[in-house]
Amino acid sequence: MLKKRSLQSAQKARKKNMVNLRFDEIPAQWYNILPDLPVPLPPPQDPKEGPSRLQNLPNLMIGECLKQEFSTERWIDIPGGVMDLYAKAGRPRPLFRATNLEKKLDTPARLYYKSEFFSPTGSHKVNTALAQCWYAKQQGFERVTTETGAGQWGTALSYAAALAGLKSTVFWVRSVYNWKKDRLSFMKLLGADVHASPSPITSVGKVLYDRNPEHAGSLGIAISEGLEDSQKDSKATYCLGSVLNHVLLHQTIIGLEAKRQFELFNDYPDSVISCLGGGSNFGGFALPFIADVLKKGKKIRFIAAQSEVAPNLQGKYEYDFADYAEMTPMLKMYTLGHKMDMEPIKGDGLRYHGCSPIISLLRNKGYIETIAYSRDEKHVFEMAKVFMEAEGWLPAPESAYSVCCAIEEAIKCRESGEKKAIAFNVSGHGFLDISGYRNVLGLD
């Protein structure tokens, strides 16, 4: 359908510095990279001791999501009910040419950013939240439980649950829960029951809470609490916002749209950049382009921007648990250790010990580069300020890492004279995170 658009239309799009699709042009299928990986993805495993986590998976996960987790089908149809929810959530999302930023940096590079911040909750997380809640409703569940770090996933699941007619329970990493008061109110406005994690209402959380009521928490701990809570109620199921194959599958709507939008710009990226914690927004943006490398021989650099607090892609590539309490199967991934203590940061969505098995395999095979920025975040947030002054959008603290990396690559092009096309994902807005910017940049 896009090919029917004339060259003149593409030229007009370039002059406007933004292209978008009509709703009837967005992908009707998610892309599953598993059949195209250079080697088979190592399967999850049980630990040597204790009960089987693999046998318990049907009790932990939504049935259709579990099926998608191991699917070998390259394309998975997006159900009509999920497409309706995507329409309600305002898909598709524009791809912008950052011409003001290019001028500000005096770079010959062409900078493009995907605007996943144009969602009702302000981030890409709704793409999988809507799918998971729709499937949960179809399976007869009445409540969903989850964890959240930065709060974007907890907000997205609260939103999706409300639209699907489900109740929601969110265990939120305490260090972030304590400073994001407006996002807490946002979740509660959506009807969510929100608990600072570790909490006294689960056995996993209570041990840590009793030891230290001000425990900063971690995503690994919050995942354990969400899993445990779902097991107490036969009408509840657990939903995960990152890491797993089916989550990255749902997020490929981002990269699939972007590929079609690049056609309208009559351009194609030399570099694809995004921030990375567990891997959902990086995978959703990058995997459709990685398919072109694997199947068509395209030459693209893929760069994951991380924090030195949790540079999981620089950890060990080995089997590890996805949660603190060891309730999940063991996944082959880059990991820092599932019980590692990590210092809280403002971009706390990046503070997770492990990375998606898919991204980890691709990293191990040399397809993905990584950079880890200082824990003080000042440089990262200064670059986000440069982006905001030029383009007018305030990125989420996590997305600031993506912006920072893209700016640095553009500066390298200025020094080398290379006219590269650099694509980066702005996965969320920072409207509810301004106090974090204020704290790091001293804006008082």
Order of alpha helices (4+ residues) and beta strands (2+ residues): alpha-beta-beta-alpha-alpha-beta-alpha-beta-alpha-beta-alpha-beta-alpha-beta-alpha-alpha-beta-alpha-alpha-beta-alpha-beta-alpha-beta-beta-beta-alpha-beta-alpha-alpha-beta-alpha
